[in-house]
Amino acid sequence: MPKFTLGNSFRFGSKREIVSNFYSENIETILKKLTKDWLGQFARDAQIQADLIGWKKMMAKINKVLDDAIEKQTKEESVKIWLGKLQHLACDVDFLLDEFQTEAFQRMLLQDGVDDAVDKSEDSTAMSKVKEVNARLQDIAWQINVLGLKASSGGKSKNVRQRFPTTPSLLLAAVRGGGQNRGPTIFSPLIEKEDLAFLEKEDCSASLEKIRSRASGEIYIAELPESNGKMIAIKKVKQVDNSLLNIKMRQVRAEIMTAGQIRHRNIVPLLAHMVRPDCHLLVSEFMKNGSLLEILNDVSQGRRELEWLARHRIARGIVSGLEYLHMYHRPRIIHRNITPSSVLIDDDMEARIADFGLARLMPDGHAQVSTSIVAGTVGYIAPEYHQTLKFSEKCDIYSFGVLLAVLVMGKLPSDDFFQHTEEKSLVRWMRNVMTSENPNRAIDSKLLGNGYEEQMLLVLKIACFCTLDDPEERPNSKDVRSMLSDTALIKDVDFLKMHKRMDFDNDDCDELIQQEIYAEWLSSLDSYNPL
C-alpha cells in the first residue's frame, strides 16, 4: 500500500488505511525521548537541539500532509473530522517543541535535579513552564490513545484518562447549568478541578483582584492556592434578567466552543468554566504584560518603549494564531474582533489572541455566514460585513490589516489625527500615503532612524493587501504569515504563495528559483498601487 504523502493523501478513504500509512512512530519517538534524563541534558547538548529542529521540520511536513488530506477528502465526513483531530495532535506536539525552546524552560533545565527544581525553585516562570510541558505531554499521550495511533496499550498513553470535554453537548452542558453551582468544568491539562475550589466559596470575590472592565465582562486575577505564585485571569459575566441575557450567554457559549477547544502557542486557551448563582466565570492564563492596546497606549504616552522587532514578532504571532483558526481548526473559527484589545502579550512578549465572545464556527463547505447585526470594533470591521451582514475569514484578515498598520504607524483608527485628515479613515489615509512620494511619513516617528524603514514599508504594503475593499483580493492568513516571515528575513523562509499564482510547497523546488520568485514578490509589493 502506498505511503500517506502530499501527493496521494486524498486516496485514503478510511481511518484504518490512514492509520496504517501515517508515520505515527515519529510522534511516538518524540514522546519516548522526552524523559527526565533527556530534558536534563537538553540545554547542554547540541545534538539534542539539532534533533529538536529536525522534529519541528517533520511536524511542519505532517501539517502540510494533513491539510492536503482534509481538503481533498470527500468520501466520508467522519474521516475528515478524524483528520482534523489528527492535525490538532500535530499542532499540540509542535507547540510542545516550541515550549522547549523558551528561555524560561531552558533556564529551568540547567538546574540540577529537575524534580527538585519544580518543587523548590524560586523562579516561578521557569517552574510553570516545566509543569506546563509535563501537562501537555499527558494530554498528547491521551490524544494518541484516543486517535488509535498506538498499537499497544503500554507506554505513556496507558492509564491516561479522558479528562476534558470533547463534544459540543458536553461543552454546552456547562452553559446550561442555569443558576446551579455545579463546580468548574475543566478544558485544559494545565489546571486541576481542585485548584479552583476557592471559586466555589460564597466569599470567593475576596480573593479576586479586579484589573479591568469590558463590555463582555469584568476581568479579575487571582493566585492559585499552593502554586508558588501562579496567577490566573477570571472573566466574570453577570447573569441578567433582560434582553441582554441571550447576548451574554451567546458570548459565554462562543468562548467555550472555541477557546475551550483550542491549543496553540498564539491563542489564550480557556482553562475552565464555572457557573455561580449570579454569574459565569471563565478562567484563563494570566498575561502580566496585559493587552497590546494597553502597551500601545503606554508607548504613546512615553511610559514604555516597543521597538520594531518586538512589534514585528507580535504581528507574526497574531497571524500565526489566525492561520490556525482559519486553516487547521475543524470547524474553522472566525474571531470577528481582532483588535489590539483582544491580543494579550505573554511573559516572552509573544502575542496571544483572546476574547472569543464574538467568535463563530464556520461549517465546512461554507464560504461565509450571515448574521442579524454587525459585531466588532469600529475601525476594524470589514466594509462588506457592514454592507451585507455576512462575514468570512477575510473579515478577520481586514481587521488584522488594520492592526498591522497600527503597529507600524503607532496610531489607532479612533485617533483624532485621522479626523483632521481629508480621508477621515486610517485605511484610506494609509493608502494615499503609501502611494505618495514620501511614504515614510506613515511610520511611527518613534521608529524612524532604526534602520528598518524598508522592512516597515513592506509591512505597511502587506497591510494594504489585507484591507483591500474586495475580500476576494485579500490574501488568506497563510499567505500573510508567509509574507511577514519573508520580511523578517529569517531562515527556512516559507515563500509567498499568494492568490494561487506561486507554489513553493514542493520540496524539490530549486533554491535559486525560490530566490528569483521571492525577488519578484518584493518587486510586486514595490509596484503595488492600492487605489
N, C-alpha and C positions, 0 to 999 in steps of 0.2 A: 504494500500500500504506500502511496506517495507521502512525503513529509508535508506537514502543515506549514506552508510558506505564504508569502505575499502573493505569489503567482497563482496558487491553486486553492486558497483558503475557502473560496466560495463553493468548492465541490463537496465539501463535507456536509452531509445532511443530517447527521445525528450526533448527539452528545458523546456517544461511545466512540465514534470514529475520531472526533476531535481530541478526546482524552488520549486515545491510543497514539496520536501523532504529535500532540503538543509536547514541547520539551519541558515537562514539569519537573524533571530531575534537576534542572538548573535552579529552580526555586528551592527544591529540597537541599541542594548543595549549599545554597546561601544559609538556610536555617541551621544546617548541621555545623557549618563553620562558625556560627555565631555563639560560640561557647565563651565562658568566662575567661579562659586562658587566651583565646583569640582576641577578645576585647582588651585584655590587659596588655597585649603586645601591640595593639593597633597603632597607637600614636608613635611607636618607635620603629616599626617595621615597614620599610619602603615597599617590599614585595606585597604585603597585605594591602597597602593603599593602592598598589597597581591592580591587584585583584578587584578591589572595590570599583575602580574606574572601569574595568572590564565588565563587571556585573551591571554597572549603570548603562553601559552601551548595549548590553544584552537586553535590559529592561526596555530601552528605547525601541529596540527591534521587536520585542514582544508586543509592545503597544501598537506599533505600526501594523503588525500581522493581525492583531485583534480588531483594530479599527477597520482594516480592509475586510475582514471576515464579517463583521457586523453590518457593514454597508452592503455587502453582496448577498448576505444570507436572506433568501426569500422563501425557502421551502417550509420552514417551521418556526413560528413565532417564539415558541418556548426555547429553541436553540439560540435565537437571537438574544433573548433575555439572559440565558446562561452565559453566553459570550460576554455580555455586558458585565456580569458579575465576575467573570474571569479577568476582565480588564480592570475592574476595581481592585482585584488582588494584585495585579501587576503594578498599579499605581501605589498601593499600600507598601509593597516591597521597595519601590523607587523612593517613596517618602522616607522609609526606614534608612535606606542607604544615604540619603541626604542628611539625616539626623547624625550619622556617624561622622560627618564632616564638619559639624558645627564646632566652634571654638570651645564652647562650654563642655560639650561631651568629650572632646579630646583632652581638655584640661583635667576632667574627672578621671579619665583612664590612666593618666600619667601618675596618679597616686597609687601607692601600694595597697593592695587588698581592696578590690572593687566592692565586695560585700560590706566590709567595714566602712569604707568611704561613704557608701549610700546611707548608712545609719548615722555616721558621726560628722560628716563634712559640714563645715560652716558655709560652704559655697552652695546656697540653696538652688541657684540656677543650674549648676552642673548636676547636682543631685537629682533635680527634677528631670533633667534630660535623660539620665540613666534610667530612672523609673519609667519614663515615658517610652523609651526604647524597649524595655522589658515588657511593658504592657502591649506595645504594638506587636512584639514577637508572638505573644499569646494569641492576639487577635488574628494575625496572619496564619498561625498554625491552625486555628479553628476554621478559618475560611478554606484552607486547603482541605481539611477534613470534610467540610460541607460540600465542596465542589467535586469531591471524588478524585482528586489528583493523587491521592496517596494509596498505594496498592495494599499496604499492610496497616494494621491498627496500632503498631508500635510507634516509637519516636515521639516527637514533640506534640503531635496532634492528639495523642491518646489522652483520654480523660479531660479534654478541654470541652467545657460545656457551652452551649449556646446561651449567651448571657444578654444579648441585646435584641430589641425588637427588629424584625426584618421585613415585615409586611405592612402595607397601609392600614389594615384593620387593627393590628397591634398598636401602631403609632397613633391612630386616631382615637383609640380607646382611652389614651391619656387625656385627650381634649374633652372627651365625652364624660369625664368623671364628674361633671356638674360641680356642686359645691362641696363634695365629699373630699376629705383628705385621705388619699389612698397611698401616700408615700411617694417618693420620687421614682420616675421611670428613667432608667439609665440607658444612654445611647452610645457610650464610649468606654473602652477599657481603661481610660485614664483616670477614672473615678469609681469609687465603690458606693453602694447604696448607704452603707454605714457612715460614710464621710459626710453625708448630707442630713444626718439625723437631727442636727440642730435646727434645720429649717422647719421641722415638724412641730417645734415647740410654739406655744402661744405667743411668747415674747421674743420670737426669733429676730424681729426687727432691731432689737437692742444690739445685736452683734453685727449689724449691717451698716456700712458707711455709704451714704448717697453721694455719688460723684457727678451725676448729670441727669437732666430731664429731657426726654424727647417725646415727639408726638406718639411714638409707638410704645412708650412706657418709661418708667423711671429706672435708672441704672445704679446698682449698688455693687460694692465689693465686700468680700469677707475672707477671712483667713480660715482655711480648713483646720479643724482641730487635729493636733498631734501630727502636723505635716511639715514642721520645720519652716514655716513661713510661706507655704504655697497659697497663693491668692486665687480666688475665682470671681468672675463677674456674674451678677444676677440681674436679669431684666424682670421687672415687676409689672405685669399687665393687669390692671384692676378690673374686677367684674363690674359691669354697669347694667342698669335696668332701663335702657332706652334703645334707640335705633343704632347706637354705636356698638351694641353688643355683637351683632353679626360681623361688623368690620373688625373688631378686636379679635374675635375668635377665628376669623379667617386668617388674620396675621399670625396668631399662635399656631394654627394648623399649618400654615406655609412654612414657618420656622421648623416645625417638627418633620414635615415631609421632605424638606430639602436639607437644611443644616444638620438635622438629626441623622442623616444617612451619608453625609459627605466626609471623606478623609482625604485631604490634600494639603500640602505644605503652605499654600497661599489662601486657605479658607479657614475661617474660625469655626470649628465644629461645635455643634450643640452637645454638651456633655450630659445634660439631664433636664427633665421637665417635671414640675410638681404642681398639683392643684391644691390650693388652700381655699377655705370658705369664701374669702373676699378677693382672691386674685390667682393668677397663674404665675409661676416662677420659672424662668428659662435660664439655665446655668451654662456658662461657657468659660473658656480660659480667659484669664485677665491679662490684658496687654498694657503694661505700665506706661508705655510711650503714648498711649491714647490714640485718637483718630488722626488721620492725615490732615483733616481740617484744622484741628487744634494746633498741630505742628506748623502748618502754613500761616495761621494767624500769629503764632509766636514769632515766626520768621519776619512777617511783615511789620510787626511791632518792634523788631530788633532784640527780642528776648532770647533768640537762639539762631543758629545757622543751619542751613541744609544745603550742602554743596551738591554740585551737579551729579556726580557719580552716585550719590545716595538717592537722588531723585530718579535717575535712570534705572537704578536697581528696583526702586519702588514700582515704577511703571511696568517693568518686566514681570515683577511678581504678580501684579494685578491681572495682567493679560494672561499669564500662565494659569491663574485661577479661573479666568473666563474660558480659556481653552478647555479646561477640564469640564466645566459646567456645560459648555456648548457641544463639545466633541466626544467626550468619553463617558460622561454620566448617562445612564439609561434609567428612565427617560431623560432627555435633555432638560436643562434648567435655564430659564430666563430670569435674571436677577431683577430687572426693571428699575433699579435705583442705584446705579453705580455713580457715586459722588465721593468727594473727599471725606464726608462724614460717615460713609458706610465702609471705609477702609481703615482698619486698625494696623498699627505698627508694633511688631513684637520686639523682644529684647535684642534681637540681632538686626534690627532695622529692616526686617523683611515685611512686605505688605501682606495683609490677611483680609480677604473680603468678608464682611459681616452683614448684619441686618437683612435677613432673608424674609422679612414680613410681607413684602410685596412680590416675592418670587413666585413663579408659576412653572409647572411641569409642562413640557412640550411633547405631546404624544408623537410617537414615530409616524412618519408619513405626513405630518402637518408642517407647513412652512411658516404659519402664523396662527395666532389665537385672537379671537375677538373678546372685547370687554365692554362693560357698560359705561365706565368712566375712565378718564386718564389718571394714572397714578405715577408718582415720581416727583422729582425736584425740578422746579422751573430753571431753565437754562441748560439742563442736561437731557431733556426729553426730545426724542427724535421727531422731526416735523410730521412724518407720515402717521405716527401714533396719535398726534393731535388731530389730524385730518380724518383718519379712518377708524379710530378706536380699535385698531388691530396692531398687535405687537409681535415682534420676532426677535431672534438673537441679534439681528442687525440694529435693533434699538439699543441693545447693550453696547454694541460697537460704537454707535454715535455718542452715547454717554461717556464711554472710555475716551473717545477722541477729544471731547471737551475737557475731561480730566487731564489728559496728556498735555493739552495746551496750557492748562492751569499750572502744571508742574514746570513748564518751560517759561511761561510768561510771569508767573508769580501774581496773577490776578484771577479773581473769581468771576463767574458770569454776573453775579449780583453787585460787583464793584461799581461805585459811582462813576469811575473812569469811563465806562462804556456809554453811560447816559449822556456824556458830553461829547460823544463822537457822532459822526454822521451816520454810522451803521447801527448804533444803539444795541449792538449784539457782539458778544465775544467771537462767535464763529465768523460772522460777516467781516468784522474788523480784522481778524486773523487772515482771512482770505485776501483781503485787499493789501495788507501789509506784506504778505508773503509774495505778492506779485509786483511789489514796488521796487524802486531802486535801492532801498535801504531796509531789507527785511530784518536786520539785526535789532531794529527798534522794538521788535516783538519780544525780545529776550529780556528776562528779568534783569534789571540793572545790577542786582547783587551778584549775578553770574558772569557778567561781561568781564573780559580780560583773564579768564581762567584757562584759555587755550582750547576750549571745547566748543567754540562758537559754531564751527561747521557741523559737528555732531548734533548740536541743539537745533540747528535749522533743519537738518534731516528729520529729526523727531517731530518738529512742527509740520513738516510736509506729510508725515505719516498721520498726524492729527487732522490735516486737511482731507486726506483719503478717508479717514474714519467718519468724518462729518459731512460727506457728500450728501446732497439732497435726495438723490436716488439711492434707496437702500441696496438695490441690486449691484450698484457700482462700488459699494463699500467692501473692503476686504473682510474675510472672516477672522475669527480670533486666532486661528492657527497661523494665518498669513501675517497678522500683526505681530504675534510673538516672534516669528521668524525675522520680520523686518527690524524689530527692536534689538534682537540678538545680533543681527548684522551690524547695526550701528554701534554696538558695543565693541566690535572688532575682537570678539572672543574666539578661543579655539573651538574646533569642531562645530563650525557655524552651520546652522540649518538654513540653507539658502532659500531665497524667496520663491514661493510658488503662489503667484497671485493671479486671480481671475483665470486659473487653469491654463495659463499660457506657458508656464515653465514647470518642469517636473524634475526634482532633484532627489526623489526617493530611491532612485536606482543606485545601489552601492557601486556599480561598475562605471558610473559617470566619471569621465576623465576630470581630474582636478583642474587642469588648465581650462577646460570648457566651463567648469563651475565658476572659475575666477572671471572668465570673459562675460558670462551672463550676469554675474554679480555686478560687474562694472556697468553692464547695460542697465541693470536695475537702478544703480546710483544715478546714471545718466537720465533715466526716465523720471526720477524724482526731481532732478535739476530742471528738466524741461516741463514739468507738470504745471498746468495752469488750472487752479480750482474754480475759476469763474466761468 
